[in-house]
C-alpha cells in the first residue's frame, strides 16, 4: 500500500500477482516486465456499437480501434 501524506483519501495498491511476477523475474537476475501488445480497443457491450458493426447479440469480443506506433502489434 502506498499513500500520499498531503492528500486526502488517495492510496495506491499493487496487486499481489504483479508483485509475484516482479519477484519471480528477479530470481532469474533480470526484470523483464510485462508484455505490452500496444493496441487501443473497445468492448462490444454497447448495443448501438453492436448494431453498427452487425455483431450478433450472443457474440462477444472487442474492436481494435488503433495500433500504437512502434508497438509489438504494429505491422499485423
N, C-alpha and C positions, 0 to 999 in steps of 0.2 A: 504494500500500500504506500502510496506517495501522496502527499498533500502540499498545498501552498499555504504557509502560515498567515500571510497577509490578506488572503482572500476568504470569501465566505462560501462554505459548503462546496468546495471543489476538491475532489480527490481522484486519483487515478489508480486503477488496479490492473496489474499484469496477470493475465490468465495463467493458471498452472501449466497447461500444455505448452505455452510459449516459453515459460521458464525451463521446463523439462527439455524442450527442443534445444534451447541455448546451452544448457549444462551438458547434454549428450554430445553436442557439437564440440564443446571444449574438451571432452575426453579424447577426441581424435587430434587435439592440438591446434585446431583451427576452427573459427566460427564461420560457417558457410552461409548462414542466414536462411531466409525463406525464399522459395521461388516466387517470382512475380511474372504473371502472364502478360500484363500490360494492355488490357482491354477495358473499355467502358461498356457497361451493359445495363439493360433494364429488364426487370422480371415481367412476366406476361400475365399478371393478375388483373390488370386494368381491362374492363370489358370493352371499352372503346378501342383500345390498342389491339386487343384480340380480334375485334371485328375488322379493323383497318387492315391487318395483316392476314385475315382469313384463317385464324388459328381456332381449331375445334375447342369446344368447352372442356372436353376431357383430356386435352393435351397440355403439357407443361413445358417449361423451358425458359430461356432468356433470349433477348435480342441483343446482338453485339452492335453497339452504336458507333464505336470508333476503336481504332488500334493506335496505341501510343507510339510515337516515333522512337526508333532505336530499341524497342522492347523485343522480348523473345517471340512475340506473336507477329511482328512486322514481316510482311512478305508472304504470309499464309492466307 
